[in-house]
Amino acid sequence: MGKTATLTVQQWGNSLAVRIPAALARKVNFVVGQPVEISTDDFGVVVHRKGSPKLTLEQRLAAFDPEKHGGEVIISSRVGAEVF
């Protein structure tokens, strides 16, 4: 069996919340902004990762690697006979 933790349900606005400890989040690859799906079964609540986290434009630009993408970069002026 994987990591376990005993947690306390707390009030967060009009909702209830449980904080996921960092070690447990790392174990299941949860990150800030991670979409999750929450469902119930006969034993309690189940939380599953759902897709990838949505990155901000700043995060996407920081992760951009020109070498990985064929050396393409954004040019700020015309290079050839482009018509705009």
DODOMI-140450 format. One record per residue: chain; residue in one letter; residue number from 1; x, y, z of N, C-alpha, C, O in turn. Coordinates in Angstrom, 3 decimals, m for minus. Layout:
N
- ch/aa/i/n.c1/n.c2/n.c3/ca.c1/ca.c2/ca.c3/c.c1/c.c2/c.c3/o.c1/o.c2/o.c3
- A/A/NUM/X/Y/Z/X/Y/Z/X/Y/Z/X/Y/Z .
...
//
This chain:
84
- ch/aa/i/n.c1/n.c2/n.c3/ca.c1/ca.c2/ca.c3/c.c1/c.c2/c.c3/o.c1/o.c2/o.c3
- A/M/1/0.845/m1.187/0.000/0.000/0.000/0.000/0.883/1.240/0.000/2.009/1.197/0.495 .
- A/G/2/0.385/2.344/m0.549/1.144/3.581/m0.650/1.154/4.369/0.642/0.805/3.860/1.707 .
- A/K/3/1.558/5.617/0.526/1.606/6.509/1.684/0.195/6.796/2.189/m0.755/6.854/1.407 .
- A/T/4/0.069/6.974/3.488/m1.209/7.350/4.082/m0.987/8.513/5.032/0.132/8.760/5.482 .
- A/A/5/m2.059/9.221/5.331/m1.997/10.336/6.275/m3.354/10.455/6.948/m4.388/10.243/6.314 .
- A/T/6/m3.353/10.791/8.220/m4.593/11.073/8.934/m4.742/12.585/8.965/m3.892/13.287/9.512 .
- A/L/7/m5.824/13.087/8.376/m6.019/14.524/8.211/m7.311/14.959/8.878/m8.124/14.128/9.283 .
- A/T/8/m7.495/16.269/8.988/m8.701/16.835/9.574/m9.436/17.652/8.522/m8.828/18.465/7.825 .
- A/V/9/m10.729/17.439/8.406/m11.557/18.226/7.494/m11.721/19.611/8.113/m12.042/19.737/9.295 .
- A/Q/10/m11.497/20.658/7.301/m11.572/22.028/7.792/m12.531/22.849/6.938/m12.854/22.475/5.811 .
- A/Q/11/m12.978/23.966/7.490/m13.853/24.893/6.770/m13.005/25.763/5.854/m11.964/26.273/6.268 .
- A/W/12/m13.448/25.936/4.599/m12.779/26.824/3.656/m13.879/27.562/2.913/m14.444/27.039/1.952 .
- A/G/13/m14.186/28.778/3.356/m15.338/29.500/2.821/m16.596/28.746/3.194/m16.795/28.414/4.363 .
- A/N/14/m17.452/28.470/2.213/m18.673/27.700/2.456/m18.468/26.210/2.220/m19.418/25.431/2.307 .
- A/S/15/m17.241/25.811/1.925/m16.946/24.415/1.602/m16.106/23.777/2.694/m15.637/24.445/3.616 .
- A/L/16/m15.928/22.480/2.569/m15.025/21.749/3.448/m13.774/21.404/2.650/m13.842/21.226/1.434 .
- A/A/17/m12.635/21.308/3.327/m11.379/21.050/2.629/m10.477/20.144/3.451/m10.555/20.100/4.678 .
- A/V/18/m9.621/19.427/2.741/m8.568/18.624/3.348/m7.283/19.008/2.636/m7.224/18.951/1.407 .
- A/R/19/m6.261/19.395/3.368/m4.970/19.725/2.760/m4.206/18.442/2.496/m4.142/17.557/3.348 .
- A/I/20/m3.629/18.351/1.314/m2.848/17.171/0.951/m1.394/17.444/1.326/m0.797/18.383/0.800 .
- A/P/21/m0.813/16.651/2.219/0.585/16.870/2.611/1.525/16.767/1.408/1.261/16.018/0.468 .
- A/A/22/2.624/17.527/1.449/3.566/17.596/0.329/4.082/16.218/m0.077/4.164/15.922/m1.269 .
- A/A/23/4.431/15.374/0.884/4.969/14.047/0.552/3.939/13.211/m0.202/4.283/12.493/m1.140 .
- A/L/24/2.692/13.305/0.204/1.625/12.561/m0.463/1.363/13.136/m1.856/1.140/12.386/m2.806 .
- A/A/25/1.389/14.462/m1.979/1.189/15.111/m3.281/2.299/14.711/m4.256/2.030/14.441/m5.427 .
- A/R/26/3.545/14.674/m3.776/4.662/14.257/m4.639/4.488/12.811/m5.091/4.766/12.479/m6.243 .
- A/K/27/4.034/11.963/m4.194/3.862/10.536/m4.497/2.898/10.326/m5.665/3.100/9.428/m6.481 .
- A/V/28/1.851/11.152/m5.746/0.849/11.001/m6.812/0.987/12.071/m7.897/0.110/12.221/m8.748 .
- A/N/29/2.102/12.815/m7.855/2.406/13.841/m8.865/1.360/14.945/m8.941/1.043/15.421/m10.031 .
- A/F/30/0.820/15.359/m7.798/m0.073/16.515/m7.758/0.780/17.775/m7.708/1.795/17.816/m7.013 .
- A/V/31/0.367/18.801/m8.446/1.039/20.098/m8.407/m0.025/21.176/m8.265/m1.211/20.920/m8.475 .
- A/V/32/0.400/22.377/m7.910/m0.529/23.496/m7.796/m1.189/23.716/m9.153/m0.506/23.745/m10.177 .
- A/G/33/m2.490/23.869/m9.167/m3.228/24.061/m10.406/m3.649/22.763/m11.072/m4.266/22.788/m12.137 .
- A/Q/34/m3.328/21.634/m10.467/m3.646/20.322/m11.030/m5.157/20.097/m11.048/m5.787/20.134/m9.992 .
- A/P/35/m5.753/19.867/m12.217/m7.173/19.512/m12.231/m7.367/18.121/m11.616/m6.587/17.207/m11.884 .
- A/V/36/m8.388/17.971/m10.809/m8.686/16.679/m10.200/m10.163/16.364/m10.367/m10.990/17.254/m10.564 .
- A/E/37/m10.468/15.096/m10.283/m11.851/14.633/m10.302/m12.122/14.002/m8.944/m11.364/13.146/m8.487 .
- A/I/38/m13.192/14.422/m8.309/m13.545/13.902/m6.992/m14.841/13.114/m7.127/m15.818/13.591/m7.703 .
- A/S/39/m14.831/11.905/m6.588/m16.029/11.073/m6.619/m16.173/10.359/m5.278/m15.264/10.381/m4.448 .
- A/T/40/m17.303/9.741/m5.084/m17.522/8.969/m3.865/m17.742/7.513/m4.236/m18.209/7.193/m5.330 .
- A/D/41/m17.397/6.647/m3.308/m17.710/5.231/m3.458/m18.213/4.729/m2.108/m18.487/5.533/m1.216 .
- A/D/42/m18.337/3.439/m1.948/m18.868/2.885/m0.700/m17.948/3.119/0.496/m18.373/2.970/1.642 .
- A/F/43/m16.693/3.485/0.239/m15.720/3.632/1.317/m15.396/5.076/1.655/m14.816/5.333/2.710 .
- A/G/44/m15.747/6.030/0.801/m15.445/7.424/1.083/m15.280/8.248/m0.181/m16.001/8.060/m1.161 .
- A/V/45/m14.327/9.157/m0.146/m14.073/10.081/m1.249/m12.806/9.648/m1.979/m11.821/9.258/m1.352 .
- A/V/46/m12.839/9.721/m3.309/m11.690/9.352/m4.135/m11.297/10.565/m4.971/m12.154/11.207/m5.578 .
- A/V/47/m10.000/10.881/m5.006/m9.490/12.018/m5.784/m8.528/11.472/m6.838/m7.564/10.780/m6.509 .
- A/H/48/m8.796/11.791/m8.109/m7.944/11.352/m9.218/m7.443/12.566/m9.985/m8.158/13.558/m10.126 .
- A/R/49/m6.194/12.481/m10.487/m5.692/13.515/m11.392/m6.542/13.504/m12.647/m6.973/12.443/m13.101 .
- A/K/50/m6.784/14.667/m13.203/m7.592/14.783/m14.416/m6.868/15.726/m15.367/m7.008/16.944/m15.252 .
- A/G/51/m6.105/15.187/m16.297/m5.396/16.031/m17.251/m4.176/16.695/m16.649/m3.680/16.289/m15.598 .
- A/S/52/m3.707/17.714/m17.327/m2.514/18.445/m16.906/m2.905/19.793/m16.328/m3.947/20.348/m16.677 .
- A/P/53/m2.065/20.321/m15.439/m2.369/21.649/m14.907/m2.321/22.696/m16.009/m1.536/22.574/m16.950 .
- A/K/54/m3.148/23.716/m15.899/m3.140/24.814/m16.860/m1.993/25.754/m16.509/m1.916/26.262/m15.390 .
- A/L/55/m1.109/25.981/m17.467/0.028/26.864/m17.246/m0.318/28.281/m17.683/m1.059/28.488/m18.644 .
- A/T/56/0.228/29.245/m16.967/0.067/30.635/m17.377/0.976/30.882/m18.577/1.868/30.082/m18.856 .
- A/L/57/0.754/31.977/m19.280/1.610/32.326/m20.411/3.058/32.463/m19.949/3.978/32.016/m20.634 .
- A/E/58/3.252/33.074/m18.804/4.609/33.248/m18.270/5.287/31.893/m18.031/6.469/31.730/m18.335 .
- A/Q/59/4.544/30.926/m17.488/5.097/29.590/m17.255/5.403/28.886/m18.578/6.420/28.203/m18.698 .
- A/R/60/4.530/29.051/m19.564/4.766/28.428/m20.871/6.002/29.001/m21.546/6.806/28.259/m22.109 .
- A/L/61/6.157/30.327/m21.491/7.323/30.958/m22.110/8.607/30.555/m21.397/9.642/30.366/m22.036 .
- A/A/62/8.543/30.423/m20.074/9.727/30.011/m19.315/10.137/28.582/m19.673/11.322/28.251/m19.647 .
- A/A/63/9.164/27.741/m20.006/9.453/26.347/m20.336/9.847/26.153/m21.800/10.288/25.066/m22.175 .
- A/F/64/9.698/27.183/m22.631/9.996/27.062/m24.061/11.489/26.865/m24.280/12.307/27.616/m23.748 .
- A/D/65/11.839/25.857/m25.061/13.235/25.556/m25.386/13.397/25.631/m26.903/12.954/24.722/m27.605 .
- A/P/66/14.029/26.704/m27.435/14.174/26.849/m28.894/14.888/25.667/m29.549/14.557/25.310/m30.679 .
- A/E/67/15.855/25.054/m28.871/16.563/23.911/m29.457/15.626/22.721/m29.628/15.719/21.990/m30.615 .
- A/K/68/14.744/22.530/m28.689/13.789/21.419/m28.756/12.781/21.630/m29.881/12.273/20.663/m30.448 .
- A/H/69/12.494/22.872/m30.204/11.497/23.200/m31.220/12.144/23.656/m32.526/11.619/24.541/m33.203 .
- A/G/70/13.256/23.070/m32.875/13.894/23.336/m34.159/14.556/24.689/m34.260/14.808/25.165/m35.367 .
- A/G/71/14.847/25.323/m33.141/15.523/26.607/m33.165/14.628/27.768/m33.523/15.111/28.889/m33.687 .
- A/E/72/13.323/27.530/m33.651/12.416/28.617/m34.007/12.259/29.577/m32.841/12.118/29.167/m31.689 .
- A/V/73/12.285/30.848/m33.160/12.049/31.884/m32.158/11.137/32.934/m32.770/10.958/32.974/m33.987 .
- A/I/74/10.574/33.764/m31.949/9.703/34.821/m32.441/10.577/35.967/m32.945/11.422/36.486/m32.216 .
- A/I/75/10.363/36.350/m34.191/11.120/37.440/m34.800/10.302/38.720/m34.642/9.091/38.720/m34.860 .
- A/S/76/10.965/39.805/m34.266/10.233/41.046/m34.025/10.117/41.921/m35.270/9.396/42.918/m35.258 .
- A/S/77/10.808/41.563/m36.330/10.701/42.343/m37.563/10.653/41.386/m38.751/10.871/40.185/m38.597 .
- A/R/78/10.369/41.917/m39.921/10.293/41.092/m41.124/11.670/40.552/m41.480/12.687/41.218/m41.293 .
- A/V/79/11.677/39.330/m41.997/12.933/38.691/m42.364/13.081/38.651/m43.877/14.181/38.813/m44.406 .
- A/G/80/11.983/38.437/m44.561/12.022/38.311/m46.014/10.965/39.182/m46.653/10.812/40.352/m46.302 .
- A/A/81/10.238/38.608/m47.590/9.236/39.362/m48.342/7.828/39.118/m47.807/6.867/39.095/m48.576 .
- A/E/82/7.701/38.934/m46.487/6.377/38.690/m45.913/5.466/39.884/m46.150/5.907/41.033/m46.137 .
- A/V/83/4.200/39.594/m46.364/3.206/40.648/m46.535/2.240/40.545/m45.367/1.666/39.485/m45.119 .
- A/F/84/2.062/41.649/m44.648/1.156/41.661/m43.496/m0.030/42.523/m43.776/m0.909/42.660/m42.925 .
//
